[in-house]
Structure formats: structure tokens, C-alpha cells
């Protein structure tokens, strides 16, 4: 009898030991990835951030000799940045550009993901076609678009032929449409990003709720609106927020096409910081601008994290309700 009990206890303890070993292996794997990244951040980025902070509190440019002898000015540079009207307009342009391009990428990516998540013949070919724009180097996108967007170029000519009326928008020289032109390029370039995330979200939706709705006689529209869309909310917010953050930092296409022009029509935050630092050689003001922009992005990231946590809690509660009902 004692032998039987001992064998039973050993069999019961074996799975728990295996689970503990698996947990330790997963933890070691996570740290093996995190430690090099932390060391890279500590060894490369932190010294740069401290040097940038030094320049933010000291007045220096390339014309003033050694940077180590720069005059301490305290918060004067930050006051100058926060009262800089040109920087304020750059923030508004960045927000407008990021919002418009993010919405455009989301709508196009969502439509493509909805059409593509069910298997069909030739699906792999369409995957390749839809992902190609994201694999194109932004500077190549800009220079190709420059050839296409001339007032007498192919884009205006095609629109004129389709509409039957003369279409001669000056995409590259009209300050009223220049930022829109960059936003359209951004949508073309980064729609695949939203497409991939949303396609993964559609593919991860369990079949049981959809099948239950079909049994109850729900139409395809009601299944989409009342079943699929609520389950996709966290994925939708993730796609929107990641795309918005990336769009706020967009620089290559804007600089290659316009260098902030015509006038200041496309002078977004990255463009203004680049102009201030490397065209006007105001290194200290550029450092202060970078820190203010970084603080703005940190605030946005924190808001994103709060929204995603709220969506996760809502989704967990949604899945918990059926489990509770089955248990009772």
C-alpha cells in the first residue's frame, strides 16, 4: 500500500516539476533577449540622451568653439522652444498629417484584411502584391512620386482621362496640397502594415461565436458589426496607435520631396528639428526641440498603453461572461 501511495505521489509531482522547468526555461529565454537590448540601450542611447540634455541647458553652436565650454543658460532654451510659434505650427502639421495618414492606412488595410482573411485560390500572390509597398525604401517612393506628381505628369493625366475634365493640381508646388500629397504617399507606403496586423486579428477570431450567430439567423452584416468588430477592438486600437506613432516621426519622404516647403507647408516636427540643427546649426535649440518632442511622444505612448489596457480588460470581461454562464 505504501508503495502504491509513493508511486501516485511521484506521478502527481512529475507534471508540476516539468511545468516549473518549462517556466524557468521561458524566463531564461526572455532574459536572453532582453539583456542584450538593455545593454545596447544603456551603452549607446543613454550617453547620447545625456549629451543631448547637456546641450539643452548650454548655449552652443558649431561656430562657438569647444562644446565643453558652452555657457550654461538653464531653462532659457526650453522657454524659447515652448514660445516658438513656428514649432507650434510644426506640431499641428504633424498631428494633422499623422491623423489623416493613420485613418487612411487603417481604412485601406481593414478593407484588404476583411477581403483576404478567408482562404481562396491565388491568395499568396495577393499577399505579396499588397505587402510590396511596405518593402519599398521611402526615399525611392519619394523620388518615384516626384516624377509622377508633376503638374503635367502621369497622375494628373490619368485623372483627367478618367473624369473627362482637365485636372492640373500642382502637387509639388501648391502649399495647400503639399502635405496631402505626402499623406497619400504615406498611406500607399504603410497600408500593408495595418493590413498585416488586422489580418492577424481577423484570423485569430474564434469560429464559435460566428457559428452561433449564423445558427441564430444573423446576417453577414450583423455578424461583422456585433461579433467580429467587438472582438477586433484591441487589434484595431493597436494598429491605429502604432501607425500614428510612426507617422509622427515621418521624415524621409517629406524631406526628399519638399524639404519643408513650399514655404513651411510640410514643415513637421522632424523636418523643423532637422532644419534647426543641421541647416541653421543651432545645436542647443535642436536638442531642446528634440527633448520637447520626446516628452510629447512619451505622453502619447502612455495614453496608448492606458487605452490598450482598458481594451484588454473589456475583452477579458467579454470572454469571462460565457465561461461564467457555462459554469452555472
Order of alpha helices (4+ residues) and beta strands (2+ residues): alpha-alpha-beta-beta-alpha-alpha-alpha-alpha-alpha-alpha-alpha-alpha-alpha-alpha-alpha-alpha
